[in-house]
Amino acid sequence: MTLSEHRLLPVCNKSDDDDETETPLPVFKRYETQGVVRQISFYLSGEIGAPIQYTDLLYTLRTASEVDIIYLHLNTPGGNFDTGLQIINNIGASPARVITVLEARAYSMGALIFLSGDELIVHDTCQLMFHNYSSALIGKGNEQQAQVLAISKWFEKVMRHVCKPFLMDDEVERILRGEDIWMDSDEIHRRMGNLQKGQPAVRKRKPAIKQNVAAPGKHE
């Protein structure tokens, strides 16, 4: 390098006034990202059929994320016990928050699906109905007796797991003895209000997700 390429730079001396006017650096910095909350609605209208008819619902429940919200709108007289139980089990296993919406009636297995939601919404002119199961058996007498005993124990376990404490022990016993229990919206709201006051549910509910859009009706 030749002498002509050298440059002399002026030296800047900081004064006390410059130090006083300098902006201090923050002790931390805030960064934010926003995710998309999916809201998916399924309508269970009419009689509950064979499990193969509900694979789209079951797959959605299983593959949803923790920030997804799935609405199940119910207007059903009930139906296939196996299908309903599979839906209930997938609701419990789903990472998403599942909100069941009672829009008219939910009888039999429909009532159990309604109670399985992480959040329950009830309109003002609706009904629930709980009763014992119905079935038809074939086979030798001893086989039918064994099947009745096994199914009865299975059904009782499901009822106590899903319906308590919404239903009391004596009400479950009455249902197992063959009685039908009917409820309108006022009674449903009263029972859900009692649960909110501190009576624990059988299974732990998923936490609520903040959202700007809500389904119509009363939230519980």
FENBEL-V375299 format. One record per pair of residues at least 4 apart in sequence whose ideal C-beta (glycine too) atoms are under 6 Angstrom apart, sorted by the first residue. I is the first residue (numbers start at 1). J is the second residue. D is the distance in Angstrom with one decimal. If there is no record, write none. Layout:
BEGIN
i	j	d
I	J	D
I	J	D
END
This chain:
BEGIN
i	j	d
1	5	5.1
14	18	4.7
35	67	5.8
37	67	5.2
38	68	4.6
39	69	4.9
40	70	4.9
41	71	4.4
42	57	5.2
42	72	5.4
43	73	4.6
44	74	5.3
44	76	5.3
45	75	4.9
47	77	5.9
47	79	4.2
48	76	6.0
48	79	3.0
48	80	5.1
48	83	5.3
48	84	5.6
48	109	5.8
49	53	4.7
51	83	4.6
51	86	5.6
54	58	5.7
55	59	5.9
58	90	5.1
59	63	6.0
60	64	6.0
61	90	4.2
61	94	4.1
64	68	4.1
64	94	5.7
64	96	3.6
65	95	5.9
66	95	4.6
68	96	4.0
69	97	5.3
70	96	5.0
70	98	4.9
71	99	5.1
71	101	5.9
71	215	5.7
72	100	4.8
73	101	4.7
73	103	5.4
74	102	5.5
74	106	4.6
74	110	5.7
74	114	5.5
75	103	5.0
75	104	4.1
76	106	5.9
76	110	3.9
77	107	4.8
78	107	4.7
78	108	2.7
78	109	4.4
78	110	4.9
79	109	6.0
81	109	5.9
84	109	3.5
84	113	5.7
87	113	5.8
88	116	4.5
91	98	4.8
91	116	4.9
94	98	5.9
97	118	5.0
97	206	5.0
97	209	5.3
98	117	5.4
98	118	5.2
99	117	5.7
99	119	4.4
100	114	4.8
100	117	3.2
100	120	5.7
101	121	4.4
101	215	5.5
102	106	5.6
102	114	5.5
102	122	4.7
102	126	4.7
103	123	5.9
105	127	4.6
106	110	3.6
106	111	4.8
106	114	4.6
106	128	5.6
107	129	4.1
111	128	4.6
111	130	5.4
112	162	4.9
115	162	5.7
115	166	5.6
118	205	4.8
118	206	4.5
120	220	4.7
121	215	5.7
121	217	4.3
121	219	5.6
122	126	5.8
122	185	5.5
122	188	5.2
122	218	5.6
123	217	4.7
124	185	5.2
126	185	4.8
127	184	5.8
128	183	4.6
129	182	5.2
130	175	5.5
130	181	4.6
131	180	4.4
132	175	5.8
132	178	5.6
133	155	5.1
137	144	4.6
137	147	5.7
139	143	3.8
139	144	5.5
156	176	5.9
158	162	5.9
159	163	5.3
159	172	5.5
160	164	5.4
161	202	5.7
163	167	4.3
164	202	5.5
165	199	5.2
166	191	5.6
167	171	4.4
167	172	5.5
171	181	5.9
174	179	4.2
175	179	6.0
183	187	4.2
183	188	5.3
192	220	4.0
195	199	5.1
END
